[in-house]
Amino acid sequence: MRRVRCGSPQAIGASFAPPDRQVIMVGGNSGFQASIQNIVTATMYERPINCFILNNGCYKFIEFEEASHDGNVASETRFLNPDYAALAETCHCKGISVSEYSDLLPTVQEALAHDGPCIMDCHVDPNALMIPPAVTPHMAANYMKSEIKSWFAPPSAEMQHLAAQADVEATGL
């Protein structure tokens, strides 16, 4: 079952069933952000959970759903996240951040070796295409419609900012 905002509360609950076993939760940054207060709960009750946050800084699956189910161009799906590792440390929990693939395995091993709750902020590519379990012809057609619509849509605030930044870099002003 996949539900947004349920990962960390369910991990805490699951950690009480076999209290001597470690619980691992893997979820997205948006779902974790929605129940971020659970870092304190996990620490307060000393639950042996590891939360691995796949942090892409956006609602990428929502973007895909908008495009493939409705043929819409998604907007306002990108956001600025806190430093989850630093936030975890502020909440008396171990916090680890990883952004390079070559550092992933040792970082995961460090998280799993920790006795107590650990939050691992895994920075992942926001442009990686997420594929749903089954792609229907209807979804593919709507995705193509969305892409064509995006060619004619006014640039988003993010794209305008990137273009302005590129102009500054190109002109040196």
Sine and cosine of phi, psi and omega as CSV:
sin_phi,cos_phi,sin_psi,cos_psi,sin_omega,cos_omega
0.00,0.00,0.71,-0.70,0.02,-1.00
-0.85,-0.53,0.87,-0.49,0.07,-1.00
-0.69,-0.73,0.69,-0.72,0.04,-1.00
-0.95,0.33,0.62,-0.78,0.07,-1.00
0.99,0.16,0.04,1.00,-0.06,-1.00
-0.98,-0.20,-0.27,0.96,-0.15,-0.99
-0.83,0.56,-0.84,0.54,-0.07,-1.00
-0.94,0.33,-0.62,0.78,0.08,-1.00
-0.89,0.46,-0.63,0.77,0.02,-1.00
-0.93,0.37,-0.58,0.81,0.04,-1.00
-0.90,0.43,-0.67,0.74,0.03,-1.00
-0.89,0.45,-0.72,0.69,0.03,-1.00
-0.87,0.50,-0.69,0.72,-0.01,-1.00
-0.90,0.44,-0.48,0.87,-0.03,-1.00
-0.94,0.34,-0.28,0.96,0.04,-1.00
-1.00,0.09,-0.36,0.93,-0.04,-1.00
-0.91,0.42,-0.89,0.45,0.16,-0.99
-0.96,-0.28,1.00,0.00,-0.17,-0.99
-0.87,0.50,-0.27,0.96,-0.01,-1.00
-1.00,-0.08,0.06,1.00,-0.04,-1.00
-0.94,-0.33,0.58,-0.81,0.03,-1.00
-0.98,0.21,0.61,-0.79,0.03,-1.00
-0.91,-0.41,0.70,-0.72,0.00,-1.00
-0.89,-0.45,0.77,-0.64,0.04,-1.00
-0.87,-0.50,0.78,-0.63,0.09,-1.00
-0.88,-0.48,0.83,-0.55,-0.03,-1.00
-0.45,-0.89,0.10,-0.99,0.00,-1.00
-1.00,0.06,0.24,-0.97,-0.02,-1.00
-0.92,0.40,-0.57,0.82,-0.03,-1.00
-0.93,0.36,-0.68,0.74,0.04,-1.00
-0.91,0.41,-0.64,0.77,0.01,-1.00
-0.92,0.38,-0.66,0.75,-0.01,-1.00
-0.87,0.50,-0.59,0.81,-0.04,-1.00
-0.94,0.35,-0.34,0.94,0.02,-1.00
-0.77,-0.64,0.63,0.78,-0.11,-0.99
-0.89,0.45,-0.44,0.90,-0.01,-1.00
-0.88,0.47,-0.27,0.96,-0.02,-1.00
-0.95,0.31,-0.21,0.98,0.11,-0.99
-0.86,0.51,-0.71,0.70,-0.01,-1.00
-0.91,0.42,-0.66,0.75,0.01,-1.00
-0.88,0.48,-0.72,0.70,0.01,-1.00
-0.88,0.48,-0.65,0.76,0.01,-1.00
-0.94,0.35,-0.70,0.72,-0.03,-1.00
-0.86,0.52,-0.64,0.76,-0.02,-1.00
-0.99,-0.11,0.12,0.99,0.04,-1.00
0.78,0.62,0.75,0.66,-0.03,-1.00
-0.99,0.14,0.71,-0.70,-0.01,-1.00
-0.99,0.13,0.91,0.41,-0.01,-1.00
-0.93,-0.36,0.55,-0.84,0.11,-0.99
-0.88,-0.47,0.88,-0.47,0.04,-1.00
-0.97,-0.24,0.91,-0.41,0.05,-1.00
-0.98,-0.18,0.94,-0.34,-0.07,-1.00
-0.99,-0.10,0.88,-0.48,0.08,-1.00
-1.00,0.09,1.00,-0.09,-0.17,-0.99
-0.99,-0.10,0.98,-0.18,0.05,-1.00
-0.95,-0.31,0.03,1.00,0.08,-1.00
0.94,0.35,0.31,0.95,-0.01,-1.00
-0.35,-0.94,0.14,-0.99,0.13,-0.99
-1.00,-0.09,0.95,0.33,-0.11,-0.99
-0.89,0.45,-0.64,0.77,-0.02,-1.00
-0.93,0.37,-0.56,0.83,0.06,-1.00
-0.90,0.44,-0.66,0.75,0.06,-1.00
-0.84,0.54,-0.71,0.70,-0.02,-1.00
-0.91,0.42,-0.67,0.74,0.01,-1.00
-0.90,0.45,-0.68,0.73,0.03,-1.00
-0.84,0.54,-0.70,0.71,-0.04,-1.00
-0.95,0.33,-0.73,0.68,-0.14,-0.99
-0.99,0.12,-0.50,0.87,-0.04,-1.00
-1.00,-0.01,-0.59,0.81,-0.11,-0.99
-0.89,-0.46,-0.22,0.98,-0.05,-1.00
0.97,0.26,0.30,0.95,-0.02,-1.00
-1.00,-0.01,0.45,-0.89,0.15,-0.99
-1.00,0.07,0.85,-0.53,-0.02,-1.00
-0.96,0.29,0.53,-0.85,0.08,-1.00
-0.61,-0.79,0.40,-0.92,0.04,-1.00
0.84,0.54,0.65,0.76,0.02,-1.00
-0.96,-0.29,0.01,1.00,0.02,-1.00
-0.97,-0.24,0.56,-0.83,-0.02,-1.00
-0.49,-0.87,0.19,-0.98,-0.01,-1.00
-0.99,-0.17,0.87,-0.50,-0.01,-1.00
-1.00,-0.08,0.42,-0.91,0.17,-0.99
-0.96,0.29,0.18,-0.98,0.14,-0.99
-0.98,0.20,0.99,-0.17,-0.09,-1.00
-0.88,0.47,-0.55,0.83,0.02,-1.00
-0.92,0.40,-0.70,0.71,0.03,-1.00
-0.92,0.40,-0.63,0.78,0.03,-1.00
-0.89,0.46,-0.66,0.75,0.04,-1.00
-0.87,0.50,-0.70,0.71,0.01,-1.00
-0.88,0.47,-0.62,0.78,0.05,-1.00
-0.88,0.47,-0.50,0.86,0.00,-1.00
-1.00,-0.06,0.34,0.94,0.05,-1.00
0.90,0.44,0.56,0.83,-0.01,-1.00
-0.81,-0.58,0.49,-0.87,0.04,-1.00
-0.94,0.33,0.75,-0.67,0.03,-1.00
-0.83,-0.56,0.74,-0.68,-0.01,-1.00
-0.73,-0.68,0.62,-0.79,0.04,-1.00
-0.84,-0.54,0.63,-0.78,0.05,-1.00
-0.64,-0.77,0.71,-0.71,0.02,-1.00
-0.74,-0.67,-0.12,0.99,0.02,-1.00
-0.93,-0.37,0.72,-0.70,-0.02,-1.00
-0.85,0.53,-0.61,0.79,-0.03,-1.00
-0.91,0.41,-0.36,0.93,0.02,-1.00
-1.00,-0.03,-0.10,0.99,-0.14,-0.99
-0.88,0.47,-0.80,0.60,-0.08,-1.00
-0.87,0.49,-0.77,0.64,0.03,-1.00
-0.89,0.46,-0.54,0.84,0.01,-1.00
-0.94,0.34,-0.66,0.75,0.07,-1.00
-0.89,0.46,-0.69,0.73,0.02,-1.00
-0.87,0.48,-0.64,0.77,0.05,-1.00
-0.89,0.46,-0.69,0.73,0.00,-1.00
-0.90,0.44,-0.70,0.71,-0.04,-1.00
-0.94,0.34,-0.42,0.91,0.01,-1.00
-0.98,0.18,-0.26,0.97,-0.04,-1.00
-0.95,0.30,0.71,-0.70,0.02,-1.00
-1.00,-0.05,1.00,-0.06,-0.03,-1.00
0.68,-0.74,-0.03,-1.00,-0.04,-1.00
-0.94,0.35,0.61,-0.79,-0.02,-1.00
-0.63,-0.78,0.73,-0.69,0.06,-1.00
-0.94,-0.35,0.83,-0.56,0.01,-1.00
-0.91,-0.42,0.91,-0.41,-0.02,-1.00
-1.00,0.01,0.98,-0.21,-0.05,-1.00
-0.99,-0.16,0.96,-0.29,-0.01,-1.00
-0.98,0.19,0.88,-0.48,-0.04,-1.00
-0.87,-0.49,0.32,-0.95,-0.05,-1.00
-0.91,0.42,0.88,-0.47,0.01,-1.00
-0.94,0.35,-0.26,0.97,-0.01,-1.00
-0.99,-0.12,0.04,1.00,0.05,-1.00
-0.92,0.40,0.76,-0.65,-0.03,-1.00
-0.97,0.25,0.81,-0.59,0.05,-1.00
-1.00,-0.10,0.82,-0.57,-0.03,-1.00
-0.98,-0.20,0.80,-0.60,0.06,-1.00
-0.94,0.33,0.19,-0.98,-0.04,-1.00
-0.84,0.55,-0.56,0.83,0.01,-1.00
-0.58,-0.81,0.76,-0.65,0.04,-1.00
-0.97,-0.26,0.86,-0.51,0.00,-1.00
-1.00,-0.04,0.32,-0.95,0.08,-1.00
-0.85,0.53,-0.60,0.80,0.02,-1.00
-0.88,0.48,-0.69,0.73,0.01,-1.00
-0.90,0.43,-0.68,0.74,0.00,-1.00
-0.89,0.45,-0.68,0.74,0.01,-1.00
-0.90,0.43,-0.69,0.72,0.02,-1.00
-0.91,0.41,-0.59,0.81,0.03,-1.00
-0.89,0.45,-0.68,0.74,0.04,-1.00
-0.89,0.45,-0.66,0.75,0.05,-1.00
-0.86,0.51,-0.69,0.73,0.00,-1.00
-0.88,0.48,-0.70,0.72,0.00,-1.00
-0.89,0.46,-0.67,0.74,0.01,-1.00
-0.91,0.42,-0.68,0.73,0.05,-1.00
-0.86,0.51,-0.61,0.80,-0.06,-1.00
-0.91,0.41,-0.42,0.91,0.03,-1.00
-0.90,0.44,-0.52,0.85,-0.10,-0.99
-0.97,-0.25,-0.09,1.00,0.00,-1.00
-0.97,0.25,0.52,-0.85,0.08,-1.00
-0.90,0.44,0.50,-0.87,-0.03,-1.00
-0.90,0.45,0.61,-0.79,0.03,-1.00
-0.93,0.36,0.24,-0.97,0.04,-1.00
-0.86,0.51,-0.60,0.80,0.02,-1.00
-0.90,0.44,-0.70,0.72,0.00,-1.00
-0.92,0.38,-0.61,0.79,0.05,-1.00
-0.89,0.45,-0.66,0.75,0.03,-1.00
-0.90,0.44,-0.71,0.71,0.01,-1.00
-0.89,0.45,-0.63,0.78,0.02,-1.00
-0.91,0.41,-0.67,0.74,0.03,-1.00
-0.90,0.44,-0.65,0.76,0.03,-1.00
-0.90,0.45,-0.66,0.75,0.03,-1.00
-0.91,0.42,-0.62,0.78,0.05,-1.00
-0.88,0.47,-0.69,0.72,0.00,-1.00
-0.88,0.47,-0.70,0.71,0.01,-1.00
-0.91,0.42,-0.61,0.79,-0.03,-1.00
-0.95,0.31,-0.60,0.80,-0.04,-1.00
-1.00,-0.07,-0.30,0.95,0.00,-1.00
0.97,0.22,0.21,0.98,-0.02,-1.00
-1.00,-0.04,0.00,0.00,0.00,0.00
